[in-house]
Structure formats: C-alpha cells, structure tokens
Amino acid sequence: MIETFTSLGKFLRQFAEQRKDESPDLASLNKHHYDGFKELIASEYIHNPWFTEEFVLRAIHGISLM
C-alpha cells in the first residue's frame, strides 16, 4: 500500500513541477491518465472560477508532499 501512495505522490508531483516524469515506475499511470488529468486541471475553472490552474497546481503540489 505504501508503494501505491508513493506512486500517487510522484504522479501528482509532476503536474506541480510542470514536467512529465518519464521514469519507468510512472509509465503505466502516465500512459492512461497523464493527458486527461492535465486537461482536467486546465479546464476546472470552467466549473468553478475559484479553481484557476495556478491554484489547482498549488493544491496538487501540497497533496503530493503528504
């Protein structure tokens, strides 16, 4: 279970750092979820104007450090 949360943290951190991590341990997650998650971050303000891309990335960064 710890490995799962570690992978989730690494996956989220790449968005906060605005660079795709090409490491093998993220290959499957990135293949299936990276582009969709990136689009979701960019478009979230449409549903709630408070959730600008900048604020969403800050929140994701904080979560990735937990």
C-alpha angles and dihedrals in degrees: 000000000000090000089055093054090044090054091047090052091050091047093051094042092062089064093049090050090044094227129105114241109224095192116135094241090064097040096100095043092047093046093055104029115017100087095041093048091048090052090048091054092049094048102039092097088069089070096037121014090206089067100076117171090253093054094044090052090050090052092047090050091053092048092048090058095055 
